[in-house]
Amino acid sequence: MAVKVERRQRIKYGIRQKISGTAQKPRLSVFRSNLDIYAQLIDDENGVTLAAASSKDKECLAQKVNKSEKGKLVGEAIAKKAVALGLTTCVFDRGGYLYHGRVKAVAEGAREGGLKF
């Protein structure tokens, strides 16, 4: 495994030791691939994904935007799904990535959509 990937994995484990999601305050987990970005609301107590959104969804694919703007669209989509479930707060899990660029765009989109963290 590459050094960069191992480093991110160690950071991710450190973050996960500090935070966890509940049914009332789920964990907003972000995964970033080279082309796409994914977000999930996770209840760690029951081991259940409550909602998920990605840049591969139809709403996001329909719009031709750059990767950071895709992140913002994913954040807004996950926030819309969370509000539909009656959730207003969550814990943000950046997944070992720096809080910058696409990861920050997801967080800002989720905040604009009505989630608080």
MIKOL-235939 format. One record per residue (C-alpha): x, y, z; residue number from 1; chain; residue in one letter. Coordinates in steps of 0.5 Angstrom, whole numbers. Each point is the difference from the previous one (the first is absolute). Last residue first. Example, Ala and Ser with C-alpha at 12.3 -4.5 7.8 and 13.67 -1.06 7.14 Angstrom:
residues 2
<atom X="27" Y="-2" Z="14" ropa="2" loti="A" nuse="S"/>
<atom X="-2" Y="-7" Z="2" ropa="1" loti="A" nuse="A"/>
***
This chain:
residues 117
<atom X="-45" Y="41" Z="26" ropa="117" loti="A" nuse="F"/>
<atom X="-7" Y="2" Z="-2" ropa="116" loti="A" nuse="K"/>
<atom X="-4" Y="-2" Z="-6" ropa="115" loti="A" nuse="L"/>
<atom X="-4" Y="4" Z="-4" ropa="114" loti="A" nuse="G"/>
<atom X="2" Y="0" Z="-7" ropa="113" loti="A" nuse="G"/>
<atom X="4" Y="6" Z="0" ropa="112" loti="A" nuse="E"/>
<atom X="4" Y="-4" Z="5" ropa="111" loti="A" nuse="R"/>
<atom X="0" Y="-7" Z="-4" ropa="110" loti="A" nuse="A"/>
<atom X="3" Y="4" Z="-6" ropa="109" loti="A" nuse="G"/>
<atom X="5" Y="3" Z="5" ropa="108" loti="A" nuse="E"/>
<atom X="2" Y="-6" Z="2" ropa="107" loti="A" nuse="A"/>
<atom X="1" Y="-3" Z="-7" ropa="106" loti="A" nuse="V"/>
<atom X="4" Y="6" Z="-2" ropa="105" loti="A" nuse="A"/>
<atom X="5" Y="-1" Z="5" ropa="104" loti="A" nuse="K"/>
<atom X="1" Y="-8" Z="-2" ropa="103" loti="A" nuse="V"/>
<atom X="0" Y="3" Z="-7" ropa="102" loti="A" nuse="R"/>
<atom X="6" Y="5" Z="1" ropa="101" loti="A" nuse="G"/>
<atom X="2" Y="0" Z="7" ropa="100" loti="A" nuse="H"/>
<atom X="-1" Y="-3" Z="7" ropa="99" loti="A" nuse="Y"/>
<atom X="6" Y="-5" Z="-1" ropa="98" loti="A" nuse="L"/>
<atom X="-2" Y="-7" Z="-2" ropa="97" loti="A" nuse="Y"/>
<atom X="0" Y="-5" Z="6" ropa="96" loti="A" nuse="G"/>
<atom X="-7" Y="-2" Z="-1" ropa="95" loti="A" nuse="G"/>
<atom X="-3" Y="7" Z="1" ropa="94" loti="A" nuse="R"/>
<atom X="-5" Y="-3" Z="5" ropa="93" loti="A" nuse="D"/>
<atom X="-5" Y="6" Z="2" ropa="92" loti="A" nuse="F"/>
<atom X="-4" Y="-1" Z="6" ropa="91" loti="A" nuse="V"/>
<atom X="-8" Y="1" Z="-1" ropa="90" loti="A" nuse="C"/>
<atom X="-5" Y="4" Z="1" ropa="89" loti="A" nuse="T"/>
<atom X="-7" Y="2" Z="-3" ropa="88" loti="A" nuse="T"/>
<atom X="-3" Y="-7" Z="-1" ropa="87" loti="A" nuse="L"/>
<atom X="-8" Y="-1" Z="-2" ropa="86" loti="A" nuse="G"/>
<atom X="1" Y="-5" Z="-5" ropa="85" loti="A" nuse="L"/>
<atom X="-2" Y="5" Z="-5" ropa="84" loti="A" nuse="A"/>
<atom X="5" Y="4" Z="3" ropa="83" loti="A" nuse="V"/>
<atom X="6" Y="-5" Z="-1" ropa="82" loti="A" nuse="A"/>
<atom X="-2" Y="-1" Z="-7" ropa="81" loti="A" nuse="K"/>
<atom X="0" Y="7" Z="-2" ropa="80" loti="A" nuse="K"/>
<atom X="7" Y="1" Z="4" ropa="79" loti="A" nuse="A"/>
<atom X="3" Y="-6" Z="-4" ropa="78" loti="A" nuse="I"/>
<atom X="-2" Y="3" Z="-7" ropa="77" loti="A" nuse="A"/>
<atom X="3" Y="7" Z="2" ropa="76" loti="A" nuse="E"/>
<atom X="6" Y="-3" Z="2" ropa="75" loti="A" nuse="G"/>
<atom X="0" Y="-4" Z="-6" ropa="74" loti="A" nuse="V"/>
<atom X="-1" Y="7" Z="-4" ropa="73" loti="A" nuse="L"/>
<atom X="6" Y="3" Z="4" ropa="72" loti="A" nuse="K"/>
<atom X="5" Y="-6" Z="-2" ropa="71" loti="A" nuse="G"/>
<atom X="-2" Y="1" Z="-8" ropa="70" loti="A" nuse="K"/>
<atom X="1" Y="7" Z="1" ropa="69" loti="A" nuse="E"/>
<atom X="7" Y="-2" Z="2" ropa="68" loti="A" nuse="S"/>
<atom X="1" Y="-5" Z="-6" ropa="67" loti="A" nuse="K"/>
<atom X="-2" Y="5" Z="-5" ropa="66" loti="A" nuse="N"/>
<atom X="-7" Y="0" Z="-3" ropa="65" loti="A" nuse="V"/>
<atom X="-4" Y="-3" Z="-5" ropa="64" loti="A" nuse="K"/>
<atom X="-7" Y="-1" Z="3" ropa="63" loti="A" nuse="Q"/>
<atom X="-4" Y="-6" Z="-2" ropa="62" loti="A" nuse="A"/>
<atom X="5" Y="-5" Z="4" ropa="61" loti="A" nuse="L"/>
<atom X="-1" Y="4" Z="6" ropa="60" loti="A" nuse="C"/>
<atom X="-8" Y="-1" Z="0" ropa="59" loti="A" nuse="E"/>
<atom X="1" Y="-7" Z="-3" ropa="58" loti="A" nuse="K"/>
<atom X="4" Y="-3" Z="6" ropa="57" loti="A" nuse="D"/>
<atom X="8" Y="-1" Z="-2" ropa="56" loti="A" nuse="K"/>
<atom X="2" Y="6" Z="4" ropa="55" loti="A" nuse="S"/>
<atom X="-2" Y="-4" Z="7" ropa="54" loti="A" nuse="S"/>
<atom X="-6" Y="0" Z="5" ropa="53" loti="A" nuse="A"/>
<atom X="-1" Y="-5" Z="6" ropa="52" loti="A" nuse="A"/>
<atom X="-5" Y="0" Z="5" ropa="51" loti="A" nuse="A"/>
<atom X="-1" Y="-4" Z="7" ropa="50" loti="A" nuse="L"/>
<atom X="6" Y="-5" Z="-1" ropa="49" loti="A" nuse="T"/>
<atom X="-1" Y="-4" Z="6" ropa="48" loti="A" nuse="V"/>
<atom X="5" Y="-3" Z="5" ropa="47" loti="A" nuse="G"/>
<atom X="-5" Y="0" Z="6" ropa="46" loti="A" nuse="N"/>
<atom X="5" Y="4" Z="4" ropa="45" loti="A" nuse="E"/>
<atom X="3" Y="3" Z="-6" ropa="44" loti="A" nuse="D"/>
<atom X="-6" Y="4" Z="-3" ropa="43" loti="A" nuse="D"/>
<atom X="3" Y="2" Z="-7" ropa="42" loti="A" nuse="I"/>
<atom X="-2" Y="6" Z="-4" ropa="41" loti="A" nuse="L"/>
<atom X="4" Y="-1" Z="-7" ropa="40" loti="A" nuse="Q"/>
<atom X="4" Y="4" Z="-5" ropa="39" loti="A" nuse="A"/>
<atom X="3" Y="-2" Z="-6" ropa="38" loti="A" nuse="Y"/>
<atom X="5" Y="4" Z="-5" ropa="37" loti="A" nuse="I"/>
<atom X="2" Y="-2" Z="-7" ropa="36" loti="A" nuse="D"/>
<atom X="5" Y="1" Z="-5" ropa="35" loti="A" nuse="L"/>
<atom X="7" Y="-2" Z="4" ropa="34" loti="A" nuse="N"/>
<atom X="-4" Y="-3" Z="6" ropa="33" loti="A" nuse="S"/>
<atom X="-2" Y="4" Z="6" ropa="32" loti="A" nuse="R"/>
<atom X="-4" Y="-3" Z="6" ropa="31" loti="A" nuse="F"/>
<atom X="-4" Y="4" Z="5" ropa="30" loti="A" nuse="V"/>
<atom X="-3" Y="-2" Z="6" ropa="29" loti="A" nuse="S"/>
<atom X="-6" Y="4" Z="3" ropa="28" loti="A" nuse="L"/>
<atom X="0" Y="-4" Z="7" ropa="27" loti="A" nuse="R"/>
<atom X="-7" Y="0" Z="3" ropa="26" loti="A" nuse="P"/>
<atom X="-3" Y="4" Z="6" ropa="25" loti="A" nuse="K"/>
<atom X="-7" Y="-3" Z="2" ropa="24" loti="A" nuse="Q"/>
<atom X="2" Y="-7" Z="-3" ropa="23" loti="A" nuse="A"/>
<atom X="7" Y="1" Z="3" ropa="22" loti="A" nuse="T"/>
<atom X="6" Y="1" Z="-3" ropa="21" loti="A" nuse="G"/>
<atom X="7" Y="-1" Z="2" ropa="20" loti="A" nuse="S"/>
<atom X="6" Y="5" Z="1" ropa="19" loti="A" nuse="I"/>
<atom X="7" Y="0" Z="4" ropa="18" loti="A" nuse="K"/>
<atom X="2" Y="-7" Z="-2" ropa="17" loti="A" nuse="Q"/>
<atom X="-2" Y="1" Z="-7" ropa="16" loti="A" nuse="R"/>
<atom X="4" Y="6" Z="-1" ropa="15" loti="A" nuse="I"/>
<atom X="6" Y="-4" Z="2" ropa="14" loti="A" nuse="G"/>
<atom X="-2" Y="-6" Z="-5" ropa="13" loti="A" nuse="Y"/>
<atom X="0" Y="5" Z="-5" ropa="12" loti="A" nuse="K"/>
<atom X="7" Y="3" Z="1" ropa="11" loti="A" nuse="I"/>
<atom X="3" Y="-7" Z="0" ropa="10" loti="A" nuse="R"/>
<atom X="-4" Y="-1" Z="-7" ropa="9" loti="A" nuse="Q"/>
<atom X="2" Y="6" Z="-3" ropa="8" loti="A" nuse="R"/>
<atom X="8" Y="-1" Z="2" ropa="7" loti="A" nuse="R"/>
<atom X="-1" Y="-7" Z="-3" ropa="6" loti="A" nuse="E"/>
<atom X="-3" Y="3" Z="-7" ropa="5" loti="A" nuse="V"/>
<atom X="6" Y="5" Z="0" ropa="4" loti="A" nuse="K"/>
<atom X="5" Y="-6" Z="1" ropa="3" loti="A" nuse="V"/>
<atom X="-3" Y="-4" Z="-5" ropa="2" loti="A" nuse="A"/>
<atom X="-2" Y="-7" Z="1" ropa="1" loti="A" nuse="M"/>
***
